[in-house]
Structure formats: C-alpha cells, structure tokens
Amino acid sequence: MGWDLFFKEIASKDYAKSLKTFLDEEYSKHIVYPPRHLVFNAFNLTKPEDIKVVIIGQDPYHEPNQAMGLSFSVPSSTRLPPSLVNIFKEIESDLGVKMKNDGDLTYLAKQGVLLLNAYLTVRQSEALSHRRSEYDMFIDDVLTYINQLPQPIVFLLWGGFAKKYIKKITNPNHLILTSVHPSPLSANRGGWFGNRHFSKTNTFLMSHNLSPIVWAN
C-alpha cells in the first residue's frame, strides 16, 4: 500500500505544484538540505500501515552533512546535535539502556516511527528559510491522513511548534504525549528530562497488543 494513494491524492493540488516549482528553483540556485533524493526519506522508510509513533520536528538541520530527511536524525559519522543528545539522555534514563554515539535514527523509522519535519527542506545556514504556506498545507494533509489510520499511534509533540498540531489529532485510537522541546534552551529549564515518553509509548503500544519500539540504538 504505502504512501502512493496519499501522494496521488495531493498531486493535483495547487500547493503541491507550487512547492515542486519552488524546490526545482531552490535546488538549482542554492545549497539546500537534505539532498533532494532524501527529501521524502521519512515516507520511504515508514509506510502508513506500519506507523506506531509520529515525532514532529520543525525543519531540517541546515549545516553540511546533517540533514537526512528524518526529524532529529543525522548520519552516523556526524556529531550529535544538542537536541538529539538530550533525546538520547532521556532514553537512557527512562529505559535504563546505553545509547551509542550514533545519531542515525533509521533504525527507528524501520520500526514504525515516522520522523516527520513540518518543513522538509532548508537552505544552507538559513534556519526556517523554507517556511512556506505550501509546506503548512502539506503537513496538514499528512496529519489528516495519519489521523484516519485505524491502528493505535502515539504522537510525540515536543515544544510549542509541534503542540500546535494537537487539533489535527482527533482519532480516539491515538495517544498524544507532549513536553517541552529537547533543545538545551528548553530542556534545561525543566519539563524534558523525566517525561518518560519512551516507556509511556511502549506501554501504550503493548496495551494494544503491538510490539514495543526498541529505542536503544
């Protein structure tokens, strides 16, 4: 099944055509992340019918060799960004495991964790440079589609930006967990460490006879 039906449904929408034109121009004139073949990496790795967890980020990392089309994830050879360091710390504390110094979260995507950025692209060194209404309409359509899926799904909404999507999640089969963002600026003020989102997610999944996520890398 996959995402084919969804992308077929939106292909004729004006925002989809406008977004493609914009990206064609941006990639031809600027350095844009992630590499174009990885823009839809999250969708390629996690099919709708396999989704167990959705984690929403804002936009991709905007420095070289970081963005790989999965929210919060960086290639194995790349230094861990501060937010990911704090995510790993909470996984270790919550689950009593030891995380490797490897920020590639593909292993989670393959387990049904949709690592979704609201804005899929960004110019080098220009955070939020691709914050556009077309992407806003796209993620609204994505979340509307996911909301209608029948299986139990946990939405991990970290920080004010992610929490604004709460209104899109109305399916009683789904669970919403919120906290402050794991960035040092937010996390160090309290509300991130000790949120236990990873064990809570697994408890919910197992209560619906679904296998838990192996969060340890």
C-alpha positions, 0 to 999 in steps of 0.5 A, spaced: 500 500 500 504 505 502 504 512 501 502 512 493 494 513 494 496 519 499 501 522 494 496 521 488 491 524 492 495 531 493 498 531 486 493 535 483 493 540 488 495 547 487 500 547 493 503 541 491 505 544 484 507 550 487 512 547 492 515 542 486 516 549 482 519 552 488 524 546 490 526 545 482 528 553 483 531 552 490 535 546 488 538 549 482 540 556 485 542 554 492 545 549 497 539 546 500 538 540 505 537 534 505 539 532 498 533 532 494 533 524 493 532 524 501 527 529 501 521 524 502 526 519 506 521 519 512 515 516 507 520 511 504 522 508 510 515 508 514 509 506 510 502 508 513 500 501 515 506 500 519 506 507 523 506 506 531 509 513 533 509 520 529 515 525 532 514 532 529 520 536 528 520 543 525 525 543 519 531 540 517 538 541 520 541 546 515 549 545 516 553 540 511 552 533 512 546 533 517 540 533 514 537 526 512 530 527 511 528 524 518 526 529 524 532 529 529 536 524 525 543 525 522 548 520 519 552 516 523 559 519 522 556 526 524 556 529 531 550 529 535 546 535 535 544 538 542 537 536 541 538 529 539 543 528 545 538 530 550 533 525 546 538 520 547 539 522 555 532 521 556 532 514 553 537 512 557 534 514 563 527 512 562 529 505 559 535 504 563 539 502 556 546 505 553 545 509 547 551 509 542 554 515 539 550 514 533 545 519 531 542 515 525 535 514 527 533 509 521 533 504 525 527 507 528 523 509 522 524 501 520 520 500 526 514 504 525 516 511 527 515 516 522 520 522 523 516 527 520 519 535 519 513 540 518 518 543 513 522 538 509 527 542 506 532 548 508 537 552 505 544 552 507 545 556 514 538 559 513 534 556 519 526 556 517 528 559 510 523 554 507 517 556 511 512 556 506 504 556 506 505 550 501 509 546 506 503 548 512 498 545 507 502 539 506 503 537 513 496 538 514 494 533 509 499 528 512 496 529 519 489 528 516 491 522 513 495 519 519 489 521 523 484 516 519 489 510 520 485 505 524 491 502 528 493 505 535 499 511 534 502 515 539 504 522 537 510 525 540 509 533 540 515 536 543 515 544 544 510 549 542 511 548 534 509 541 534 503 542 540 500 546 535 498 540 531 494 537 537 487 539 533 489 535 527 489 529 532 482 527 533 482 519 532 480 516 539 485 510 537 491 515 538 495 517 544 498 524 544 504 525 549 507 532 549 513 536 553 517 541 552 522 541 546 529 537 547 533 543 545 538 545 551 534 552 551 528 548 553 530 542 556 534 545 561 529 549 564 525 543 566 519 539 563 524 534 558 528 530 562 523 525 566 517 525 561 518 518 560 515 518 553 519 512 551 516 507 556 509 511 556 509 509 548 511 502 549 506 501 554 501 504 550 503 500 544 503 493 548 496 495 551 494 494 544 497 488 543 503 491 538 510 490 539 514 495 543 519 500 539 526 498 541 529 505 542 536 503 544 540 504 538 
